């Protein structure tokens, strides 16, 4: 352990109290399975924080400086998750429960939604999972992003029928394209390997070298930090556990739509008549406790896991929103709106679509990443207007603030 790391006592006490209270409430409302999912999400939040496993920052660094280390960590995570998901997706069940991946048609809604999400995660200074773990570790700007997420999600739900009526193609899962699912697995891993080598090649051409993904770092299993490889491994295993506990992959943004729907309904908006909320299953959730909603519960766990990580690492510091420029406030809020709207169109975010889709052998996962990268290219141009810094901006001819 690094001698400079000093865990903070009060965050650890707060974490213990909140985690115990939520554990009891979740168990009473939803039972043991969702309670276990909550604690898996705590582990995921801890991993995201300790490994600094970012999606928005990985896209931004790759475009601005050519650094591909985080992007390669994404592809490692996807390969590990695909391998772990494979036997259960082929069988279609696990431990007496049906198991199904995220497989989404490829269409205009997906392309536009992922592009908007890419812009939004640069303005919001984080993706969906990043917003939760940043907020949990003390970045109070995340509150504005979450409010924007709820507004954008509601707009996305309201407009969803229009987008769903546009052309789309449903190729299904790669596991069904060939006589044997093992051939689909091999080719899918080959695709991820090519993507890994592709971004590494770009880094080599732009910087003259490739920063090693596997490298010796000063790490600690409890107090952190963790290496990217270790973080990817924990995220892959945690994703598998959520698949087995929930019967579907890990998701984040559907909860923001639900939270926004509850708030809007309380204000008198007839949200139950809107697309997603018109679905009987989702409409029922509007009247139930959020502790019965698996995505909400795992989001709470993710938040608390990051809070725990910051406390263990001695780095929990809350930002004073009064000291942050109003342009940043506006930018991060609009970033949340774009991400919420984009996630509804694209049927997911960096977790539900990019990770969950890719690990489910659906082409919409990698395609989501390509479109979000294109959105990032515009987003990094807009960041300076919101007083958000860009890595390597001066070298690339962009203002840094």
C-alpha positions as CSV (number, residue, x, y, z in Angstrom):
1,X,0.0,0.0,0.0
2,X,1.2,3.5,-0.8
3,X,2.1,5.2,2.4
4,X,0.4,8.5,1.3
5,X,-3.0,6.9,1.1
6,X,-5.1,7.7,4.2
7,X,-8.6,6.4,4.2
8,X,-11.2,8.9,5.4
9,X,-13.2,7.7,8.4
10,X,-16.4,9.6,7.9
11,X,-17.1,8.5,4.3
12,X,-16.6,4.9,5.3
13,X,-19.1,5.3,8.2
14,X,-21.6,7.0,5.9
15,X,-21.1,4.3,3.3
16,X,-21.7,1.5,5.9
17,X,-24.9,3.2,7.2
18,X,-26.3,3.9,3.7
19,X,-25.4,0.4,2.3
20,X,-26.9,-1.4,5.3
21,X,-30.1,0.7,5.1
22,X,-30.4,0.2,1.4
23,X,-29.7,-3.5,1.7
24,X,-32.5,-3.9,4.1
25,X,-34.9,-1.8,2.1
26,X,-34.1,-3.6,-1.2
27,X,-34.4,-7.0,0.4
28,X,-37.8,-6.1,1.8
29,X,-39.0,-4.6,-1.5
30,X,-37.5,-7.0,-4.0
31,X,-35.9,-10.0,-2.3
32,X,-32.5,-11.6,-2.3
33,X,-31.7,-11.6,-6.0
34,X,-31.9,-7.8,-6.4
35,X,-30.0,-7.4,-3.1
36,X,-27.1,-9.4,-4.6
37,X,-27.3,-7.3,-7.7
38,X,-27.0,-4.2,-5.6
39,X,-23.8,-5.4,-4.0
40,X,-22.4,-6.5,-7.4
41,X,-23.0,-2.9,-8.5
42,X,-21.1,-1.6,-5.5
43,X,-18.2,-3.6,-6.7
44,X,-18.6,-2.2,-10.2
45,X,-18.6,1.3,-8.8
46,X,-15.5,0.6,-6.8
47,X,-13.8,-0.8,-9.9
48,X,-14.7,2.1,-12.1
49,X,-13.3,4.5,-9.5
50,X,-10.2,2.7,-8.6
51,X,-9.3,1.9,-12.2
52,X,-10.4,5.3,-13.5
53,X,-12.1,3.2,-16.2
54,X,-13.5,6.0,-18.4
55,X,-15.4,5.8,-21.7
56,X,-15.8,9.5,-22.4
57,X,-12.2,10.3,-21.5
58,X,-11.0,7.3,-23.6
59,X,-12.8,8.5,-26.7
60,X,-11.5,12.1,-26.1
61,X,-7.9,11.1,-25.6
62,X,-7.9,8.9,-28.6
63,X,-9.1,11.7,-30.9
64,X,-7.1,14.5,-29.5
65,X,-3.7,12.9,-28.7
66,X,-3.9,9.4,-30.3
67,X,-3.6,7.7,-26.9
68,X,-5.5,4.4,-27.2
69,X,-4.8,2.8,-23.8
70,X,-8.4,3.3,-22.5
71,X,-9.9,2.3,-25.9
72,X,-7.9,-0.9,-25.9
73,X,-9.0,-1.5,-22.3
74,X,-12.6,-1.2,-23.6
75,X,-12.0,-3.9,-26.2
76,X,-10.3,-6.2,-23.6
77,X,-13.4,-5.7,-21.4
78,X,-15.7,-6.6,-24.3
79,X,-13.7,-9.7,-25.2
80,X,-13.7,-10.9,-21.6
81,X,-17.5,-10.2,-21.2
82,X,-18.3,-11.9,-24.5
83,X,-16.4,-15.0,-23.4
84,X,-18.2,-15.1,-20.0
85,X,-21.6,-14.4,-21.6
86,X,-21.3,-16.9,-24.3
87,X,-22.3,-20.2,-22.6
88,X,-25.3,-18.6,-21.0
89,X,-26.5,-16.8,-24.1
90,X,-26.3,-20.0,-26.1
91,X,-28.2,-22.0,-23.5
92,X,-30.7,-19.2,-23.0
93,X,-31.0,-19.8,-19.2
94,X,-29.0,-20.0,-16.0
95,X,-30.0,-21.4,-12.7
96,X,-33.6,-21.7,-13.7
97,X,-34.0,-18.2,-15.1
98,X,-34.2,-17.1,-18.7
99,X,-31.1,-15.2,-19.9
100,X,-31.2,-12.9,-22.9
101,X,-28.7,-10.4,-24.3
102,X,-29.2,-6.9,-25.7
103,X,-29.8,-7.3,-29.4
104,X,-31.0,-4.1,-31.2
105,X,-31.8,-3.3,-34.9
106,X,-29.4,-1.2,-36.8
107,X,-31.2,1.9,-38.0
108,X,-31.4,5.7,-38.1
109,X,-32.4,5.9,-34.4
110,X,-29.3,4.0,-33.3
111,X,-27.0,6.1,-35.5
112,X,-28.4,9.5,-34.4
113,X,-28.8,8.4,-30.8
114,X,-25.2,7.3,-30.4
115,X,-23.9,10.4,-32.2
116,X,-25.9,12.7,-29.8
117,X,-24.7,10.6,-26.8
118,X,-21.1,11.1,-28.0
119,X,-21.5,14.9,-28.0
120,X,-23.3,14.8,-24.7
121,X,-20.7,12.7,-22.8
122,X,-18.0,15.3,-23.8
123,X,-20.1,18.3,-22.6
124,X,-21.2,16.3,-19.5
125,X,-17.6,15.4,-18.9
126,X,-18.5,11.8,-18.4
127,X,-20.8,9.0,-19.8
128,X,-23.7,7.3,-18.0
129,X,-21.7,5.1,-15.7
130,X,-19.0,7.9,-15.4
131,X,-21.6,10.4,-14.2
132,X,-22.7,8.1,-11.4
133,X,-19.2,7.3,-10.3
134,X,-17.9,10.9,-10.6
135,X,-20.9,12.1,-8.6
136,X,-20.4,9.4,-6.0
137,X,-16.7,10.3,-5.6
138,X,-17.5,14.0,-5.0
139,X,-18.0,15.7,-8.4
140,X,-21.1,17.7,-7.6
141,X,-21.5,18.7,-11.3
142,X,-22.9,15.2,-11.8
143,X,-26.1,16.4,-10.1
144,X,-26.7,18.7,-13.0
145,X,-25.8,16.0,-15.5
146,X,-28.3,13.6,-13.9
147,X,-31.0,16.3,-14.0
148,X,-30.2,16.7,-17.7
149,X,-30.3,13.0,-18.2
150,X,-33.8,12.8,-16.8
151,X,-35.0,15.7,-19.0
152,X,-33.4,14.2,-22.1
153,X,-34.8,10.8,-21.4
154,X,-38.3,12.1,-21.1
155,X,-37.9,14.0,-24.4
156,X,-36.6,10.8,-26.0
157,X,-39.5,8.7,-24.7
158,X,-42.0,11.3,-26.1
159,X,-40.3,11.3,-29.5
160,X,-39.6,7.6,-29.6
161,X,-42.5,6.6,-31.9
162,X,-41.1,8.9,-34.6
163,X,-37.6,7.4,-34.5
164,X,-38.8,3.8,-34.2
165,X,-40.8,4.3,-37.5
166,X,-37.6,5.1,-39.4
167,X,-35.8,2.4,-41.4
168,X,-33.9,-0.3,-39.5
169,X,-32.3,-3.7,-40.1
170,X,-32.3,-6.5,-37.5
171,X,-29.4,-8.8,-38.2
172,X,-29.7,-10.5,-34.8
173,X,-26.8,-12.0,-32.8
174,X,-23.6,-13.1,-34.3
175,X,-24.1,-16.4,-32.5
176,X,-27.0,-17.2,-34.9
177,X,-25.3,-16.3,-38.2
178,X,-23.4,-19.5,-38.6
179,X,-24.1,-23.3,-38.3
180,X,-22.2,-23.3,-35.0
181,X,-22.2,-20.5,-32.3
182,X,-18.6,-21.3,-31.7
183,X,-17.7,-20.0,-35.1
184,X,-19.7,-16.8,-34.3
185,X,-17.7,-16.5,-31.0
186,X,-14.4,-16.9,-32.8
187,X,-15.2,-14.3,-35.5
188,X,-16.6,-11.9,-32.9
189,X,-13.4,-12.2,-30.8
190,X,-11.4,-11.7,-34.1
191,X,-13.4,-8.5,-34.7
192,X,-12.6,-7.2,-31.3
193,X,-8.9,-8.1,-31.8
194,X,-8.9,-6.2,-35.1
195,X,-10.4,-3.1,-33.3
196,X,-7.7,-3.4,-30.6
197,X,-4.9,-3.6,-33.1
198,X,-6.5,-0.8,-35.2
199,X,-6.5,1.8,-32.4
200,X,-3.1,0.7,-31.3
201,X,-1.9,1.3,-34.9
202,X,-3.3,4.8,-34.9
203,X,-1.5,5.5,-31.6
204,X,1.8,4.3,-33.1
205,X,1.4,6.4,-36.2
206,X,0.5,9.6,-34.2
207,X,2.9,9.2,-31.3
208,X,5.6,6.9,-32.4
209,X,4.9,4.3,-29.7
210,X,2.1,2.4,-28.1
211,X,1.6,2.9,-24.3
212,X,1.5,-0.6,-22.8
213,X,-1.9,-1.8,-21.5
214,X,-0.2,-4.3,-19.2
215,X,2.3,-2.4,-17.0
216,X,3.5,-2.5,-13.5
217,X,1.7,0.1,-11.3
218,X,1.6,0.9,-7.6
219,X,-1.8,-0.7,-6.8
220,X,-3.6,-2.0,-3.8
221,X,-6.7,-4.3,-3.9
222,X,-8.6,-2.3,-1.4
223,X,-7.3,1.2,-1.3
224,X,-6.5,1.5,-5.0
225,X,-5.6,2.6,-7.5
226,X,-6.1,-0.4,-9.8
227,X,-4.6,-1.1,-13.2
228,X,-6.8,-0.9,-16.3
229,X,-6.4,-4.7,-16.9
230,X,-7.5,-5.5,-13.4
231,X,-10.4,-3.0,-13.7
232,X,-11.5,-4.6,-17.0
233,X,-11.5,-8.1,-15.4
234,X,-13.6,-7.0,-12.4
235,X,-16.0,-5.2,-14.7
236,X,-16.4,-8.3,-16.9
237,X,-17.1,-10.6,-14.0
238,X,-19.5,-8.1,-12.5
239,X,-21.3,-7.8,-15.8
240,X,-21.7,-11.6,-15.9
241,X,-23.1,-11.6,-12.4
242,X,-25.7,-9.0,-13.2
243,X,-26.6,-11.0,-16.3
244,X,-27.2,-14.1,-14.2
245,X,-29.0,-12.2,-11.5
246,X,-31.2,-10.1,-13.7
247,X,-31.5,-12.3,-16.8
248,X,-30.2,-9.4,-19.0
249,X,-27.0,-7.4,-19.2
250,X,-26.1,-4.4,-17.1
251,X,-27.9,-1.2,-17.9
252,X,-27.9,2.3,-16.5
253,X,-30.1,4.9,-18.4
254,X,-33.5,3.3,-18.3
255,X,-33.6,4.3,-14.6
256,X,-33.1,7.9,-15.5
257,X,-36.2,7.7,-17.8
258,X,-38.1,6.1,-14.9
259,X,-37.0,8.8,-12.4
260,X,-37.9,11.5,-14.8
261,X,-41.2,9.9,-15.5
262,X,-42.0,9.8,-11.8
263,X,-41.1,13.5,-11.4
264,X,-43.1,14.5,-14.5
265,X,-46.1,12.5,-13.4
266,X,-46.0,14.2,-10.0
267,X,-46.0,17.6,-11.8
268,X,-49.1,16.6,-13.8
269,X,-47.7,15.5,-17.1
270,X,-49.5,12.6,-18.7
271,X,-46.4,10.5,-19.2
272,X,-48.2,7.2,-19.0
273,X,-49.5,7.9,-22.5
274,X,-46.0,8.3,-24.0
275,X,-44.3,5.4,-25.9
276,X,-42.1,3.6,-23.3
277,X,-44.4,4.4,-20.4
278,X,-47.4,3.1,-22.3
279,X,-45.8,-0.3,-22.1
280,X,-47.8,-2.1,-19.2
281,X,-44.6,-3.3,-17.5
282,X,-43.0,0.1,-17.5
283,X,-46.2,1.9,-16.6
284,X,-46.5,-0.4,-13.6
285,X,-43.0,0.8,-12.4
286,X,-44.2,4.4,-12.4
287,X,-46.5,3.5,-9.5
288,X,-44.0,1.3,-7.6
289,X,-41.0,2.1,-5.4
290,X,-37.7,2.6,-7.3
291,X,-36.4,-0.2,-5.1
292,X,-38.4,-2.6,-7.2
293,X,-36.6,-1.5,-10.3
294,X,-33.4,-3.4,-11.0
295,X,-31.7,-0.6,-12.9
296,X,-32.4,2.0,-10.2
297,X,-31.0,-0.3,-7.5
298,X,-27.8,-1.1,-9.4
299,X,-27.4,2.6,-10.1
300,X,-27.6,3.3,-6.4
301,X,-25.0,0.5,-5.8
302,X,-22.7,2.0,-8.5
303,X,-22.9,5.4,-6.8
304,X,-22.1,4.0,-3.4
305,X,-19.2,1.9,-4.7
306,X,-17.5,5.0,-6.1
307,X,-18.2,6.8,-2.8
308,X,-16.6,3.9,-1.0
309,X,-13.6,4.0,-3.3
310,X,-13.0,7.7,-2.8
311,X,-13.2,7.2,1.0
312,X,-10.8,4.3,0.9
313,X,-8.4,6.2,-1.3
314,X,-8.7,9.3,0.9
315,X,-9.7,11.4,-2.1
316,X,-13.4,12.3,-1.4
317,X,-13.7,16.0,-1.9
318,X,-17.0,17.8,-2.8
319,X,-16.7,20.5,-5.5
320,X,-18.4,23.8,-4.6
321,X,-20.9,24.5,-7.4
322,X,-20.7,28.2,-6.6
323,X,-17.0,28.2,-7.8
324,X,-17.8,26.6,-11.1
325,X,-18.6,29.0,-14.1
326,X,-22.2,29.2,-15.2
327,X,-21.1,28.2,-18.7
328,X,-19.9,24.9,-17.2
329,X,-23.2,24.4,-15.4
330,X,-25.1,25.0,-18.6
331,X,-22.7,22.8,-20.6
332,X,-22.9,19.7,-18.3
333,X,-26.7,20.0,-18.0
334,X,-27.0,20.1,-21.8
335,X,-24.6,17.2,-22.0
336,X,-26.9,15.2,-19.8
337,X,-29.9,16.2,-21.9
338,X,-28.1,15.0,-25.1
339,X,-27.1,11.7,-23.4
340,X,-30.6,11.0,-22.1
341,X,-32.2,11.7,-25.4
342,X,-29.5,9.8,-27.3
343,X,-29.7,6.8,-25.0
344,X,-33.4,6.4,-25.6
345,X,-33.0,6.5,-29.4
346,X,-30.1,4.1,-29.3
347,X,-31.7,1.7,-26.8
348,X,-28.8,2.2,-24.4
349,X,-25.7,4.1,-23.4
350,X,-22.0,3.2,-23.1
351,X,-23.0,0.4,-20.7
352,X,-26.3,-0.9,-22.1
353,X,-25.5,-0.5,-25.8
354,X,-21.7,-0.4,-26.1
355,X,-20.7,-2.9,-23.5
356,X,-24.0,-4.9,-23.2
357,X,-24.6,-5.0,-27.0
358,X,-21.1,-6.0,-27.8
359,X,-21.0,-8.7,-25.1
360,X,-24.3,-9.9,-26.5
361,X,-22.7,-10.4,-30.0
362,X,-24.9,-7.7,-31.5
363,X,-23.5,-5.4,-34.2
364,X,-25.2,-2.5,-32.6
365,X,-22.6,-2.5,-29.9
366,X,-19.6,-1.7,-32.1
367,X,-21.7,0.5,-34.3
368,X,-22.7,2.5,-31.3
369,X,-19.1,3.0,-30.5
370,X,-18.3,4.3,-34.0
371,X,-21.1,6.8,-33.9
372,X,-20.3,7.9,-30.4
373,X,-16.7,8.5,-31.5
374,X,-18.0,10.7,-34.3
375,X,-20.1,12.6,-31.8
376,X,-17.1,13.0,-29.6
377,X,-15.2,14.7,-32.5
378,X,-17.9,17.4,-32.4
379,X,-18.1,17.4,-28.6
380,X,-14.5,18.1,-28.0
381,X,-14.9,21.2,-30.2
382,X,-17.7,22.4,-28.0
383,X,-16.0,21.7,-24.6
384,X,-13.9,24.9,-24.5
385,X,-17.1,27.0,-24.7
386,X,-18.2,25.3,-21.4
387,X,-14.8,25.9,-19.8
388,X,-13.9,22.3,-19.9
389,X,-10.3,21.3,-20.7
390,X,-9.2,19.1,-23.6
391,X,-6.2,16.8,-23.2
392,X,-3.4,17.8,-25.6
393,X,-5.5,20.7,-26.9
394,X,-2.6,23.1,-27.6
395,X,-0.7,20.4,-29.6
396,X,-3.8,19.8,-31.7
397,X,-4.6,23.5,-32.3
398,X,-7.7,23.6,-30.0
399,X,-8.2,26.0,-27.1
400,X,-7.8,24.2,-23.7
401,X,-10.5,26.1,-21.9
